[in-house]
Amino acid sequence: MFHTLTNVQDGAAVPLQQPIDNQNGNLRVCLRSINYTVGWFNVGPQEAFLWRPSGKTEIMGTNPFPPGLYSFRRLINLFIEIGINFTLRLNRVYRSAKMRVPTGWEVHLTDGLLAQLNFDNDDNGWFDSGTNVSDRPVDLAGPEALYVYLEQLNTAGNLVNGAPSTLLTVVEISRNPAFSSTSTVRFETLELKRLAGGFLSELKLTNRDNTGAVLDNNLQPISVVLEIQKEK
């Protein structure tokens, strides 16, 4: 038996038109495939770069950054377009960012950009002319895996690090995918796990990253195919 669940990115329970009868407790479930549109951001909405003459309060220019999945090269290209001779470089040995603000100017990075580039700042995101090096290595990578949880799993025999868990499976995702690209992962080797007993009228999937944080995929679509089998 196969169940296709669409738009599971919001973590809401999906009602089933025909409930699953598992009164005998002999049903097993696995993830057969997952299809997702890449929707995670490393630069979110309302991020921008601003600049003004040194010692002035009047903003001379603003460069908004559209939300999306950015490589360091793409960020550099956006900064190059500013036109005040501002430069941003990456030290490929230490993975630190080096930012040079030209003489006569001050620049401002919004909180999201500061966090991605790992610059600490005590002046509300403003930097005077000169050179600044990031306080920690830059890491713009998206998640490397999706941890797919099914609330209706029987946790009695499903242990993760020794503790009962509703983790259904871990899905490796491609490195450096393009934002809004579509990927499908299919599983040929079945990882069957016990379903909860009784009548199941809904199924609820949640996607998390390796830290346990919920990934809503910025509401870009995720769909899955679940296979349910009777225990032999």
SVG drawing of the C-alpha trace seen along z (x, -y; Angstrom):
<svg xmlns="http://www.w3.org/2000/svg" viewBox="-12 -64 57 78">
<polyline fill="none" stroke="black" stroke-width="0.4" points="0.0,0.0 1.3,-3.4 0.3,-6.8 1.3,-10.0 1.3,-13.1 1.7,-16.5 2.6,-19.8 4.0,-18.4 6.5,-21.3 4.3,-23.0 4.3,-20.0 0.5,-19.9 -1.3,-16.5 -2.6,-15.2 -6.1,-13.6 -6.6,-10.3 -9.7,-9.6 -9.4,-5.9 -8.1,-5.3 -5.3,-2.8 -6.4,0.2 -3.5,1.3 -5.4,2.8 -3.2,5.9 -0.1,3.8 1.5,5.6 2.0,2.8 5.3,1.3 6.0,-1.9 9.0,-3.4 9.8,-6.4 9.8,-5.3 10.6,-8.8 10.6,-12.5 10.3,-15.3 11.2,-18.9 11.7,-22.3 14.8,-23.8 13.4,-26.5 15.8,-27.0 17.5,-30.4 20.9,-31.4 19.9,-35.0 16.3,-35.8 13.9,-38.5 14.5,-42.2 18.3,-42.0 20.2,-44.9 23.5,-46.8 23.6,-50.5 26.3,-53.2 26.9,-56.8 29.7,-59.3 31.9,-59.1 30.5,-61.1 27.2,-61.7 23.7,-60.3 22.1,-60.6 22.0,-57.3 23.4,-57.7 22.5,-54.3 20.7,-51.0 21.2,-47.7 18.5,-45.1 19.4,-41.5 16.6,-39.3 16.1,-36.3 17.6,-33.0 20.4,-30.5 23.6,-32.3 27.1,-31.1 30.0,-33.3 30.8,-34.2 27.2,-35.4 27.4,-37.6 30.7,-39.1 29.1,-39.9 26.3,-41.8 28.7,-43.8 30.8,-44.6 27.7,-46.2 27.5,-48.9 30.1,-51.1 31.9,-52.7 35.0,-50.5 33.9,-48.3 35.4,-44.8 34.6,-41.5 37.0,-38.6 37.2,-35.0 40.3,-33.6 40.2,-30.0 42.5,-28.6 40.8,-30.0 37.3,-30.5 37.2,-34.0 35.6,-36.9 37.7,-40.1 35.7,-43.3 37.4,-46.6 35.4,-49.8 36.9,-52.6 38.2,-55.8 35.4,-58.4 32.6,-55.9 30.7,-53.9 28.7,-50.8 25.8,-49.0 25.0,-45.3 21.6,-44.1 21.5,-41.4 21.0,-38.5 24.0,-39.4 26.2,-39.9 25.1,-36.4 25.9,-34.7 29.3,-36.4 30.0,-36.0 30.9,-39.6 30.4,-40.7 29.5,-44.4 28.8,-46.7 27.6,-49.7 24.2,-48.4 25.7,-47.0 27.7,-50.0 31.4,-49.7 33.8,-52.7 36.3,-52.8 39.1,-50.3 39.5,-46.5 37.5,-44.1 37.9,-40.3 35.0,-38.0 35.1,-36.7 34.4,-33.1 34.7,-31.1 32.0,-31.7 29.6,-28.9 26.9,-29.6 26.0,-25.9 22.5,-24.8 21.4,-21.7 23.2,-18.4 20.3,-16.2 16.6,-16.2 15.6,-14.3 12.0,-13.1 9.8,-12.3 6.5,-10.6 4.3,-11.2 2.4,-8.0 5.4,-5.7 5.5,-3.2 8.5,-4.3 8.9,-1.1 11.3,0.4 12.6,-2.7 15.6,-4.0 17.9,-6.9 21.0,-7.2 19.3,-4.9 16.1,-6.9 12.6,-6.2 12.1,-8.4 9.6,-9.0 12.5,-9.4 11.4,-7.7 14.6,-8.2 17.4,-10.6 17.5,-12.0 20.8,-13.1 20.5,-16.2 22.7,-17.4 25.5,-19.8 25.0,-23.5 21.6,-23.1 20.3,-26.1 17.4,-27.9 14.0,-26.9 15.5,-23.8 13.6,-20.6 15.1,-17.3 13.7,-13.8 15.3,-11.1 14.1,-7.5 14.9,-4.7 15.5,-1.2 16.4,0.3 13.4,0.2 13.8,-0.9 10.6,0.5 9.4,-0.7 6.4,0.2 3.3,-2.0 1.4,-2.9 -1.6,-0.6 -5.3,-1.3 -7.1,-3.2 -4.9,-6.0 -7.0,-8.8 -4.1,-11.1 -0.4,-11.1 1.9,-13.9 5.4,-14.4 8.0,-16.9 11.3,-17.8 14.2,-18.8 17.9,-19.6 20.8,-18.0 20.4,-20.4 16.7,-19.4 15.4,-22.7 12.2,-22.4 12.7,-23.1 9.5,-24.5 11.4,-24.9 10.1,-28.5 6.8,-26.9 8.2,-25.6 6.5,-22.3 7.6,-18.9 5.8,-15.7 6.5,-12.1 5.5,-8.6 5.1,-6.2 4.9,-2.5 3.1,-0.4 3.5,3.3 2.2,6.1 4.8,7.7 5.7,11.1"/>
</svg>
